[in-house]
Protein backbone atom coordinates (compact mmCIF):
# COMPACT_ATOMS: atom_id res chain seq x y z
CA UNK A 1 0.00 0.00 0.00
CA UNK A 2 1.44 3.35 -1.08
CA UNK A 3 -0.40 5.05 1.84
CA UNK A 4 1.88 3.12 4.22
CA UNK A 5 5.00 4.31 2.39
CA UNK A 6 4.29 8.04 2.34
CA UNK A 7 6.83 8.91 5.04
CA UNK A 8 9.65 7.33 3.05
CA UNK A 9 8.39 8.77 -0.23
CA UNK A 10 8.25 12.22 1.38
CA UNK A 11 11.88 11.92 2.50
CA UNK A 12 12.87 11.14 -1.10
CA UNK A 13 10.78 14.04 -2.45
CA UNK A 14 12.40 16.46 -0.01
CA UNK A 15 15.87 15.30 -1.04
CA UNK A 16 14.95 15.72 -4.72
CA UNK A 17 13.49 19.19 -4.08
CA UNK A 18 16.66 20.39 -2.34
CA UNK A 19 18.70 19.14 -5.30
CA UNK A 20 16.39 20.78 -7.83
CA UNK A 21 16.61 24.01 -5.84
CA UNK A 22 20.38 23.94 -6.25
CA UNK A 23 19.93 23.42 -10.00
CA UNK A 24 17.73 26.54 -10.18
CA UNK A 25 20.15 28.58 -8.07
CA UNK A 26 22.97 27.76 -10.47
CA UNK A 27 21.00 29.55 -13.19
CA UNK A 28 19.64 32.24 -10.88
CA UNK A 29 23.04 33.34 -9.63
CA UNK A 30 25.02 32.75 -12.78
CA UNK A 31 25.37 34.74 -15.98
CA UNK A 32 23.93 31.88 -18.03
CA UNK A 33 21.71 32.73 -20.98
CA UNK A 34 18.28 31.56 -19.83
CA UNK A 35 17.03 31.15 -23.43
CA UNK A 36 13.66 32.68 -22.50
CA UNK A 37 10.79 31.47 -24.69
CA UNK A 38 7.04 32.00 -24.68
CA UNK A 39 4.75 29.10 -23.72
CA UNK A 40 1.04 29.89 -23.90
CA UNK A 41 1.64 33.49 -22.85
CA UNK A 42 4.06 32.68 -20.02
CA UNK A 43 7.86 32.60 -20.14
CA UNK A 44 9.80 29.36 -19.91
CA UNK A 45 13.58 29.15 -19.52
CA UNK A 46 16.50 26.74 -19.58
CA UNK A 47 16.23 26.66 -15.79
CA UNK A 48 12.62 25.35 -15.94
CA UNK A 49 13.72 22.50 -18.21
CA UNK A 50 16.86 21.68 -16.19
CA UNK A 51 14.94 21.48 -12.90
CA UNK A 52 12.19 19.45 -14.55
CA UNK A 53 14.71 16.95 -15.92
CA UNK A 54 16.40 16.66 -12.52
CA UNK A 55 13.13 16.09 -10.64
CA UNK A 56 11.69 13.50 -13.04
CA UNK A 57 14.97 11.61 -13.39
CA UNK A 58 15.50 11.33 -9.63
CA UNK A 59 11.90 10.58 -8.64
CA UNK A 60 11.51 7.92 -11.32
CA UNK A 61 14.88 6.37 -10.43
CA UNK A 62 14.22 6.18 -6.69
CA UNK A 63 10.53 5.23 -6.97
CA UNK A 64 10.77 2.89 -9.94
CA UNK A 65 9.02 0.04 -8.12
CA UNK A 66 5.81 2.07 -7.65
CA UNK A 67 3.16 2.75 -10.28
CA UNK A 68 3.06 6.55 -10.38
CA UNK A 69 1.86 8.92 -13.06
CA UNK A 70 3.83 12.12 -13.62
CA UNK A 71 2.07 15.35 -14.59
CA UNK A 72 4.61 18.14 -14.98
CA UNK A 73 4.26 21.63 -16.38
CA UNK A 74 7.20 21.17 -18.72
CA UNK A 75 6.18 17.78 -20.16
CA UNK A 76 2.41 18.35 -20.35
CA UNK A 77 0.94 18.82 -23.83
CA UNK A 78 -2.02 21.25 -24.08
CA UNK A 79 -3.80 18.90 -26.49
CA UNK A 80 -4.01 16.24 -23.76
CA UNK A 81 -7.63 15.87 -22.68
CA UNK A 82 -7.50 12.61 -20.73
CA UNK A 83 -6.38 12.29 -17.12
CA UNK A 84 -3.39 10.08 -16.41
CA UNK A 85 -4.70 6.54 -15.72
CA UNK A 86 -2.82 5.91 -12.47
CA UNK A 87 -4.55 6.39 -9.09
CA UNK A 88 -1.36 7.95 -7.73
CA UNK A 89 -0.03 10.91 -9.74
CA UNK A 90 2.82 13.32 -9.09
CA UNK A 91 1.92 16.90 -10.02
CA UNK A 92 5.07 18.94 -10.51
CA UNK A 93 5.97 22.56 -11.11
CA UNK A 94 9.77 22.66 -11.49
CA UNK A 95 9.80 26.48 -11.40
CA UNK A 96 6.76 28.32 -10.07
CA UNK A 97 7.25 32.04 -10.56
CA UNK A 98 9.34 32.09 -13.74
CA UNK A 99 8.77 35.84 -14.21
CA UNK A 100 10.11 36.47 -10.71
CA UNK A 101 13.04 34.16 -11.43
CA UNK A 102 13.88 36.18 -14.55
CA UNK A 103 13.44 39.50 -12.73
CA UNK A 104 15.45 38.22 -9.75
CA UNK A 105 12.92 39.04 -7.02
CA UNK A 106 13.85 35.80 -5.23
CA UNK A 107 10.16 34.82 -5.13
CA UNK A 108 10.21 31.54 -6.99
CA UNK A 109 9.49 28.00 -5.77
CA UNK A 110 9.36 24.32 -6.69
CA UNK A 111 6.14 22.34 -6.16
CA UNK A 112 5.93 18.56 -5.80
CA UNK A 113 2.58 16.98 -4.92
CA UNK A 114 1.59 13.33 -4.86
CA UNK A 115 -2.16 12.95 -5.42
CA UNK A 116 -4.45 9.95 -4.98
CA UNK A 117 -7.58 9.93 -7.15
CA UNK A 118 -7.27 13.68 -7.64
CA UNK A 119 -6.58 14.82 -4.08
CA UNK A 120 -3.14 15.72 -2.59
CA UNK A 121 -1.70 13.25 -0.07
CA UNK A 122 1.89 14.49 0.08
CA UNK A 123 3.37 17.87 -0.78
CA UNK A 124 6.73 19.62 -0.88
CA UNK A 125 7.22 23.32 -1.62
CA UNK A 126 10.75 24.69 -1.56
CA UNK A 127 11.60 28.40 -1.74
CA UNK A 128 15.31 28.22 -2.64
CA UNK A 129 16.23 31.83 -1.89
CA UNK A 130 15.01 31.49 1.72
CA UNK A 131 16.67 28.09 2.23
CA UNK A 132 13.31 26.77 3.46
CA UNK A 133 11.35 23.71 2.40
CA UNK A 134 7.75 23.12 3.51
CA UNK A 135 6.31 19.60 3.49
CA UNK A 136 3.14 17.83 4.52
CA UNK A 137 1.55 14.38 4.50
CA UNK A 138 -2.23 14.19 4.69
CA UNK A 139 -3.32 14.00 8.33
CA UNK A 140 0.18 14.58 9.73
CA UNK A 141 0.58 18.37 9.80
CA UNK A 142 2.95 20.72 7.98
CA UNK A 143 6.66 21.14 8.72
CA UNK A 144 9.39 23.51 7.61
CA UNK A 145 12.88 22.16 6.95
CA UNK A 146 16.01 24.30 6.72
CA UNK A 147 19.14 23.42 4.79
CA UNK A 148 20.92 22.15 7.90
CA UNK A 149 18.22 19.49 8.29
CA UNK A 150 16.30 21.11 11.17
CA UNK A 151 12.58 20.25 10.95
CA UNK A 152 9.95 22.32 12.81
CA UNK A 153 6.13 22.13 12.84
CA UNK A 154 4.44 25.23 11.40
CA UNK A 155 0.89 26.59 11.75
CA UNK A 156 -1.07 29.45 10.22
CA UNK A 157 -1.99 32.57 12.21
CA UNK A 158 -4.99 32.85 14.53
CA UNK A 159 -5.89 36.29 13.16
CA UNK A 160 -9.53 37.26 12.72
CA UNK A 161 -11.91 38.98 11.86
CA UNK A 162 -11.46 39.92 8.19
CA UNK A 163 -10.53 43.50 9.10
CA UNK A 164 -7.43 42.10 10.85
CA UNK A 165 -6.36 39.84 7.97
CA UNK A 166 -3.48 40.49 5.57
CA UNK A 167 -3.98 39.61 1.91
CA UNK A 168 -1.14 38.30 -0.24
CA UNK A 169 -1.65 39.08 -3.92
CA UNK A 170 0.26 38.43 -7.14
CA UNK A 171 2.86 40.85 -8.43
CA UNK A 172 2.04 40.21 -12.07
CA UNK A 173 -1.05 38.00 -12.54
CA UNK A 174 -3.76 40.46 -11.54
CA UNK A 175 -6.49 41.74 -13.87
CA UNK A 176 -8.94 44.58 -13.32
CA UNK A 177 -11.75 42.23 -12.28
CA UNK A 178 -9.61 40.71 -9.53
CA UNK A 179 -8.43 44.15 -8.40
CA UNK A 180 -12.05 45.28 -8.09
CA UNK A 181 -12.90 42.19 -6.07
CA UNK A 182 -9.96 42.64 -3.69
CA UNK A 183 -10.93 46.26 -3.10
CA UNK A 184 -14.40 45.15 -1.95
CA UNK A 185 -13.08 43.03 0.93
CA UNK A 186 -11.94 45.06 3.99
CA UNK A 187 -8.50 43.54 4.59
CA UNK A 188 -6.11 45.21 7.00
CA UNK A 189 -3.43 45.45 4.32
CA UNK A 190 -2.13 43.87 1.11
CA UNK A 191 1.29 42.33 0.41
CA UNK A 192 2.48 41.60 -3.15
CA UNK A 193 4.51 38.44 -3.74
CA UNK A 194 5.40 36.29 -6.77
CA UNK A 195 4.86 32.51 -7.10
CA UNK A 196 1.88 30.72 -5.55
CA UNK A 197 4.25 28.64 -3.41
CA UNK A 198 5.85 31.80 -2.04
CA UNK A 199 2.43 33.35 -1.37
CA UNK A 200 1.24 30.32 0.59
CA UNK A 201 4.55 30.26 2.49
CA UNK A 202 3.81 33.80 3.72
CA UNK A 203 0.53 32.47 5.18
CA UNK A 204 2.43 29.65 6.91
CA UNK A 205 4.96 32.16 8.24
CA UNK A 206 2.06 34.28 9.62
CA UNK A 207 3.03 37.30 7.50
CA UNK A 208 -0.29 37.08 5.64
CA UNK A 209 -3.60 35.23 5.96
CA UNK A 210 -5.48 35.13 2.63
CA UNK A 211 -4.74 34.51 -1.06
CA UNK A 212 -7.43 34.78 -3.75
CA UNK A 213 -7.11 33.48 -7.32
CA UNK A 214 -9.56 34.45 -10.05
CA UNK A 215 -9.21 33.12 -13.59
CA UNK A 216 -9.71 35.49 -16.49
CA UNK A 217 -8.88 34.77 -20.13
CA UNK A 218 -6.68 31.98 -18.83
CA UNK A 219 -6.65 29.97 -15.63
CA UNK A 220 -4.02 28.65 -13.21
CA UNK A 221 -3.06 25.02 -13.67
CA UNK A 222 -3.00 21.93 -11.44
CA UNK A 223 0.71 22.32 -10.70
CA UNK A 224 0.18 25.86 -9.38
CA UNK A 225 -2.04 24.64 -6.53
CA UNK A 226 -1.71 20.92 -5.72
CA UNK A 227 1.36 21.20 -3.45
CA UNK A 228 0.57 24.65 -1.94
CA UNK A 229 -2.94 23.44 -1.06
CA UNK A 230 -1.78 20.59 1.15
CA UNK A 231 0.95 22.50 2.98
CA UNK A 232 -1.67 25.15 3.80
CA UNK A 233 -4.51 22.85 4.88
CA UNK A 234 -2.24 20.63 6.99
CA UNK A 235 -1.03 23.80 8.75
CA UNK A 236 -4.61 24.62 9.75
CA UNK A 237 -5.70 26.68 6.75
CA UNK A 238 -8.37 26.12 4.12
CA UNK A 239 -8.14 26.02 0.30
CA UNK A 240 -11.36 25.74 -1.74
CA UNK A 241 -13.25 27.33 -4.59
CA UNK A 242 -15.64 30.18 -3.76
CA UNK A 243 -18.43 27.62 -3.25
CA UNK A 244 -16.38 26.01 -0.48
CA UNK A 245 -15.65 22.86 -2.50
CA UNK A 246 -12.36 20.98 -2.68
CA UNK A 247 -10.19 21.23 -5.79
CA UNK A 248 -9.55 18.08 -7.82
CA UNK A 249 -6.44 17.47 -9.91
CA UNK A 250 -5.54 15.27 -12.91
CA UNK A 251 -9.01 15.63 -14.43
CA UNK A 252 -7.74 15.88 -18.01
CA UNK A 253 -8.18 19.64 -18.27
CA UNK A 254 -5.41 20.95 -15.99
CA UNK A 255 -6.91 24.44 -15.77
CA UNK A 256 -8.50 25.47 -12.48
CA UNK A 257 -11.26 27.84 -13.57
CA UNK A 258 -13.21 30.23 -11.37
CA UNK A 259 -12.49 31.77 -8.01
CA UNK A 260 -10.27 30.05 -5.46
CA UNK A 261 -9.84 31.02 -1.81
CA UNK A 262 -6.85 30.14 0.40
CA UNK A 263 -6.91 31.35 3.99
CA UNK A 264 -5.84 30.74 7.58
CA UNK A 265 -9.30 29.18 7.92
CA UNK A 266 -10.85 31.38 10.58
CA UNK A 267 -13.04 33.50 8.28
CA UNK A 268 -12.99 31.22 5.25
CA UNK A 269 -16.73 30.78 4.69
CA UNK A 270 -17.37 34.51 5.21
CA UNK A 271 -14.58 35.35 2.75
CA UNK A 272 -16.07 32.99 0.16
CA UNK A 273 -19.49 34.64 0.59
CA UNK A 274 -18.03 38.14 0.23
CA UNK A 275 -16.11 37.10 -2.88
CA UNK A 276 -19.20 35.52 -4.45
CA UNK A 277 -21.31 38.61 -3.70
CA UNK A 278 -18.55 40.91 -4.95
CA UNK A 279 -18.27 39.05 -8.25
CA UNK A 280 -22.04 39.16 -8.74
CA UNK A 281 -21.94 42.94 -8.33
CA UNK A 282 -18.92 43.38 -10.61
CA UNK A 283 -20.32 41.12 -13.34
CA UNK A 284 -23.91 42.27 -12.89
C-alpha positions in Angstrom: 0.0 0.0 0.0 1.4 3.4 -1.1 -0.4 5.0 1.8 1.9 3.1 4.2 5.0 4.3 2.4 4.3 8.0 2.3 6.8 8.9 5.0 9.7 7.3 3.1 8.4 8.8 -0.2 8.2 12.2 1.4 11.9 11.9 2.5 12.9 11.1 -1.1 10.8 14.0 -2.4 12.4 16.5 0.0 15.9 15.3 -1.0 15.0 15.7 -4.7 13.5 19.2 -4.1 16.7 20.4 -2.3 18.7 19.1 -5.3 16.4 20.8 -7.8 16.6 24.0 -5.8 20.4 23.9 -6.3 19.9 23.4 -10.0 17.7 26.5 -10.2 20.2 28.6 -8.1 23.0 27.8 -10.5 21.0 29.5 -13.2 19.6 32.2 -10.9 23.0 33.3 -9.6 25.0 32.7 -12.8 25.4 34.7 -16.0 23.9 31.9 -18.0 21.7 32.7 -21.0 18.3 31.6 -19.8 17.0 31.2 -23.4 13.7 32.7 -22.5 10.8 31.5 -24.7 7.0 32.0 -24.7 4.8 29.1 -23.7 1.0 29.9 -23.9 1.6 33.5 -22.8 4.1 32.7 -20.0 7.9 32.6 -20.1 9.8 29.4 -19.9 13.6 29.1 -19.5 16.5 26.7 -19.6 16.2 26.7 -15.8 12.6 25.3 -15.9 13.7 22.5 -18.2 16.9 21.7 -16.2 14.9 21.5 -12.9 12.2 19.5 -14.6 14.7 17.0 -15.9 16.4 16.7 -12.5 13.1 16.1 -10.6 11.7 13.5 -13.0 15.0 11.6 -13.4 15.5 11.3 -9.6 11.9 10.6 -8.6 11.5 7.9 -11.3 14.9 6.4 -10.4 14.2 6.2 -6.7 10.5 5.2 -7.0 10.8 2.9 -9.9 9.0 0.0 -8.1 5.8 2.1 -7.6 3.2 2.8 -10.3 3.1 6.5 -10.4 1.9 8.9 -13.1 3.8 12.1 -13.6 2.1 15.4 -14.6 4.6 18.1 -15.0 4.3 21.6 -16.4 7.2 21.2 -18.7 6.2 17.8 -20.2 2.4 18.4 -20.3 0.9 18.8 -23.8 -2.0 21.2 -24.1 -3.8 18.9 -26.5 -4.0 16.2 -23.8 -7.6 15.9 -22.7 -7.5 12.6 -20.7 -6.4 12.3 -17.1 -3.4 10.1 -16.4 -4.7 6.5 -15.7 -2.8 5.9 -12.5 -4.5 6.4 -9.1 -1.4 8.0 -7.7 0.0 10.9 -9.7 2.8 13.3 -9.1 1.9 16.9 -10.0 5.1 18.9 -10.5 6.0 22.6 -11.1 9.8 22.7 -11.5 9.8 26.5 -11.4 6.8 28.3 -10.1 7.2 32.0 -10.6 9.3 32.1 -13.7 8.8 35.8 -14.2 10.1 36.5 -10.7 13.0 34.2 -11.4 13.9 36.2 -14.5 13.4 39.5 -12.7 15.5 38.2 -9.7 12.9 39.0 -7.0 13.8 35.8 -5.2 10.2 34.8 -5.1 10.2 31.5 -7.0 9.5 28.0 -5.8 9.4 24.3 -6.7 6.1 22.3 -6.2 5.9 18.6 -5.8 2.6 17.0 -4.9 1.6 13.3 -4.9 -2.2 12.9 -5.4 -4.4 10.0 -5.0 -7.6 9.9 -7.2 -7.3 13.7 -7.6 -6.6 14.8 -4.1 -3.1 15.7 -2.6 -1.7 13.3 -0.1 1.9 14.5 0.1 3.4 17.9 -0.8 6.7 19.6 -0.9 7.2 23.3 -1.6 10.7 24.7 -1.6 11.6 28.4 -1.7 15.3 28.2 -2.6 16.2 31.8 -1.9 15.0 31.5 1.7 16.7 28.1 2.2 13.3 26.8 3.5 11.3 23.7 2.4 7.8 23.1 3.5 6.3 19.6 3.5 3.1 17.8 4.5 1.6 14.4 4.5 -2.2 14.2 4.7 -3.3 14.0 8.3 0.2 14.6 9.7 0.6 18.4 9.8 2.9 20.7 8.0 6.7 21.1 8.7 9.4 23.5 7.6 12.9 22.2 7.0 16.0 24.3 6.7 19.1 23.4 4.8 20.9 22.2 7.9 18.2 19.5 8.3 16.3 21.1 11.2 12.6 20.3 10.9 10.0 22.3 12.8 6.1 22.1 12.8 4.4 25.2 11.4 0.9 26.6 11.8 -1.1 29.5 10.2 -2.0 32.6 12.2 -5.0 32.8 14.5 -5.9 36.3 13.2 -9.5 37.3 12.7 -11.9 39.0 11.9 -11.5 39.9 8.2 -10.5 43.5 9.1 -7.4 42.1 10.8 -6.4 39.8 8.0 -3.5 40.5 5.6 -4.0 39.6 1.9 -1.1 38.3 -0.2 -1.6 39.1 -3.9 0.3 38.4 -7.1 2.9 40.8 -8.4 2.0 40.2 -12.1 -1.0 38.0 -12.5 -3.8 40.5 -11.5 -6.5 41.7 -13.9 -8.9 44.6 -13.3 -11.8 42.2 -12.3 -9.6 40.7 -9.5 -8.4 44.2 -8.4 -12.0 45.3 -8.1 -12.9 42.2 -6.1 -10.0 42.6 -3.7 -10.9 46.3 -3.1 -14.4 45.1 -1.9 -13.1 43.0 0.9 -11.9 45.1 4.0 -8.5 43.5 4.6 -6.1 45.2 7.0 -3.4 45.4 4.3 -2.1 43.9 1.1 1.3 42.3 0.4 2.5 41.6 -3.1 4.5 38.4 -3.7 5.4 36.3 -6.8 4.9 32.5 -7.1 1.9 30.7 -5.5 4.3 28.6 -3.4 5.9 31.8 -2.0 2.4 33.3 -1.4 1.2 30.3 0.6 4.6 30.3 2.5 3.8 33.8 3.7 0.5 32.5 5.2 2.4 29.6 6.9 5.0 32.2 8.2 2.1 34.3 9.6 3.0 37.3 7.5 -0.3 37.1 5.6 -3.6 35.2 6.0 -5.5 35.1 2.6 -4.7 34.5 -1.1 -7.4 34.8 -3.8 -7.1 33.5 -7.3 -9.6 34.5 -10.1 -9.2 33.1 -13.6 -9.7 35.5 -16.5 -8.9 34.8 -20.1 -6.7 32.0 -18.8 -6.6 30.0 -15.6 -4.0 28.6 -13.2 -3.1 25.0 -13.7 -3.0 21.9 -11.4 0.7 22.3 -10.7 0.2 25.9 -9.4 -2.0 24.6 -6.5 -1.7 20.9 -5.7 1.4 21.2 -3.4 0.6 24.7 -1.9 -2.9 23.4 -1.1 -1.8 20.6 1.1 1.0 22.5 3.0 -1.7 25.1 3.8 -4.5 22.8 4.9 -2.2 20.6 7.0 -1.0 23.8 8.8 -4.6 24.6 9.8 -5.7 26.7 6.8 -8.4 26.1 4.1 -8.1 26.0 0.3 -11.4 25.7 -1.7 -13.2 27.3 -4.6 -15.6 30.2 -3.8 -18.4 27.6 -3.2 -16.4 26.0 -0.5 -15.6 22.9 -2.5 -12.4 21.0 -2.7 -10.2 21.2 -5.8 -9.5 18.1 -7.8 -6.4 17.5 -9.9 -5.5 15.3 -12.9 -9.0 15.6 -14.4 -7.7 15.9 -18.0 -8.2 19.6 -18.3 -5.4 21.0 -16.0 -6.9 24.4 -15.8 -8.5 25.5 -12.5 -11.3 27.8 -13.6 -13.2 30.2 -11.4 -12.5 31.8 -8.0 -10.3 30.1 -5.5 -9.8 31.0 -1.8 -6.9 30.1 0.4 -6.9 31.3 4.0 -5.8 30.7 7.6 -9.3 29.2 7.9 -10.8 31.4 10.6 -13.0 33.5 8.3 -13.0 31.2 5.2 -16.7 30.8 4.7 -17.4 34.5 5.2 -14.6 35.3 2.8 -16.1 33.0 0.2 -19.5 34.6 0.6 -18.0 38.1 0.2 -16.1 37.1 -2.9 -19.2 35.5 -4.5 -21.3 38.6 -3.7 -18.6 40.9 -5.0 -18.3 39.1 -8.3 -22.0 39.2 -8.7 -21.9 42.9 -8.3 -18.9 43.4 -10.6 -20.3 41.1 -13.3 -23.9 42.3 -12.9 
